[in-house]
Amino acid sequence: MKTYDHKKTQLYLVLSGIFIVNALLAEIIGVKIFSLAPLIGRPDNLTAGVLIWPVVFVTTDIINEYFGKAGVLRVSYLTAALILFAFLVIYATTKLPPAAFWLDVNSKDPQGRPINIDFAYQMIFRQGLGIIAGSLTAFAIGQVLDATVFQLLRRATRGRYVWLRATGSTLISQLVDSFVVLYVAFYLFGNWSFAQVLDVANTNYWYKFAAAILLTPVLYLAHFLIDRYLGPAETTELQQEAVADISV
């Protein structure tokens, strides 16, 4: 039989792993902006990173529920450091001299049009440097805001209404995050107009808004599975520790 402390540690590691991997992926793929026009018939645009960002804020809420604000901020700071490290490594690779055969075998696209694969590589990943600056700024602000609002709502409702504290904290934090990340990444460090920033930020936010509502059942499913894994008494104890910020 696994002990309570062992189960608690395993739970935190699994949730942290999900959080870190999806946050890092969102940063890397966020350089692509895609159109929703083929799907909804309107010229709305989203960053590719926003597709998996709901996984990050759902995981944030689950960590907050069982490990408190301290648990969220600990994994958030670690994630920010790992994202920074990842992009420093990626940036260093853009400075490496390309092999001649690599340039040669990738000198044309499938239609026979000439391309410079090394230039394309640099265009994609160096654009990510602006995103990393914006994302880390927005990430830090958003996570602190999310964790704080979550616990304020938790105390105000005396631990009731999981959906309210999870959805409410996400909607408030992502309102800030959606604008800050695009403003810093694509306006300050990029070539977007302010109008473009507002347009994409607005679309991104409403996508996150809808995702937060639609993913509410996932929160309850996660609660059910975690409660079964830990046991009723242990779950209650862990949630009490989370409220007091002493669970990690």
N, C-alpha and C positions, 0 to 999 in steps of 0.2 A: 504494500500500500504506500503510495506516494504521500509524503508529508505535505502539510499546508504550505510551508515556506518554499518547498521545492516546486509545487504546483504554481504558486504565485510567481516565482522567478521564471518558470517556463512560459507562463501566460504573458508576462511582460516582454520576454524575448521575442515571442511569436508576433505580438502586436507591434513591437518596435521594428522588427524585420519587415513586416508588411508596410509600415509607415515609411521607413527609409527607402526601400526599393521603389515604391510608387512616387515618392517625392523626387528622387533622383531621375527617374524616367520622365517625369513631367517636365523637369528642367531641360533635359536633353532634347526631347521632341518638341519643345515649346517654340522652336525657331520657325516651325511651319505654321502658316496661317491658311486655313481652308475655308471654302465657301459653303454655306448651307443652301444656296440657291437650288441645286438639283433636288434637294430633299423637301424644302418648304416653299420654293418659288419666290423667295425674297433674297436680296443681295446681302444677307447678314454673314458676318465672318467670325470665326473662332480660332484661338490658338490650339494647336494639336494637344498641348499639354493639359488643357482644361478637361479633356476627355477622361483622364484618369485621376484628376484632382479630387473628385468626390470621394474616391477611396481613401485619400489622405485625410479629409476632414471627418469622415465617418470613423476612421481609426483613431483620430484625435479625440473624438467624443467618447469612444469606448475606453481608451486609456484614461481619460479624465474621470470617467465613471468609476473605475476600479483603482486607479493609482493617483488621482488628484491632480491639481495644477502642477505640483512639483514633478510628477511623473511625465506630464505632457512637455513641460519646458526642458526637462533633462534630455528626452529623446529629440526634441526640436533643435536644441543647441548642437547635439551630436550630429544630427542630419545636416544642419547648416555647415558645420565644419567639413563633413564628408563631401558635400556638394562642392564646396570651395576647392577641396583637394582634387576632386574629379575633374573640375574644369581647368585647374592649373596643369594637370597632367595632359588633358586634351589640348590645351593651348601650346604646351611644349611640343606635342607631336606635330602641330602645324608648322613648326620651325625646322623640322627635320628635312634634310634634302631628299627629294623624291628619287627613287631608283629609275633609271632610264627605261628598263623593260616594263615597269609598272605604268609609266606614262604612255609607252608605245601600245601596250595591249588594251589600254583604256582610252585610246585617242579618238574613238568614234562611238556615237550612240548607236542603238539598233537600226536607226534609219540611215546610218552612214554619215551623219553630220559631225564635224570635228568638235571635240571638247578637250578641255584641259582639266583632267581629273584632280590634279593637285590644287588648282585654283578653286575648283568646286568644293573640295574638302575644306579648304581654308575659309571659303565664303560661308559654308554651313556652320562650322564650329567656332569661327571667330565672331560670328553674329551672336553666338551663344554667350559671349563674354558680357555683352550688354544685358542679356537676359539674366545672367547670374547676378549682376549687380542689382538689377531691379527685383529679381526674385528673392534674393537674400534679405533685401530691405523689407519687401512686402511680407515675406515669410516670417521674419522676426516680429513685425508689428502684428500681423494677422494671428499668429499662434499665441502671443501674449494676450491679445484681445479675446480670442476664442476661449482660452483657458480661464480667463478672468470672468467673462460673462457667463460661461457655463456654471461655474461655482456660485456666482451671485444668484442665478436663477434657481439653482439647486437648493440653496439656503432659503430663498424667498418662497419656494413651493414646498419646503420641508421634505425634500426628497421625492416628491410625487411628480408626475408628468415628465417622464423621460423624453418624450418627443419634443416638449417645449424647450427644455434646456439644451438639447442637442441641436434642434433646428434653429432656435433663436440665436444661439451663440455662433452658429455657422453663417446665418444670414447677415449678422452684424459684422463679423470679422471679414467675410468675403466681399462685402461692400467696399471695404478699405483695400483689401488685397487686390481685387480685380483692377482697380484704377492705378494703384501705386506701381505694380509690376510692369504694366504697359507704359506708364509715363516715364519711368526711369530707363527701362530697357530700350524702348523704341522712339521716345521723344528726346530724352537727354543724350542717350548713346546711339540712337539710330537716326533714321531719316523720315519718320512719320510726322504728319501734321498733328496739331492738338485735336483737331476734329476727328481724325482717324483713331486717335487714342480713345476719345470718348465713345466713338461708335463701337469699336471692338470691346471696350471695357463694359459697355452697357449690355452687349450680347452675351459676353462671358458671364456677367453677373446673373442675368436671368436664366442662363443655362444652369449655373450653380444653384440658384434659387429652386428651380424645378427639380434638380437632382437631389437636393436636400430633402424636399418633400417626398419624392418617390422612393428614396432610400430609407425612409423611416422604418419600414418593416424589417430592414436588415439590422437595425439597431436592436429591435426586440428579439430577432432571431439570435443575434450575438449574445444578448443577455441570457436567453434561454440556454444556449450551449455552454456559456461560461459558468452559469449558475449550476448546471448539471455537473460540469467538470470539477468545480471547487466544492460543491456541496452547499446546502442552505445556510448552515451556521457560519461556514467559512466565508461565503459570499457577503453575508451581513457584516461580518467583522472587517472584511477588506473594504467595503463601501464606507464603513464608519471611519476607517483609517484614511480613506481617500478624501473625505470631507475635512478631516483634521490635517491633511497633507503630511501624513506620517507613514504611508504605505510603501514608499520606496526610499 
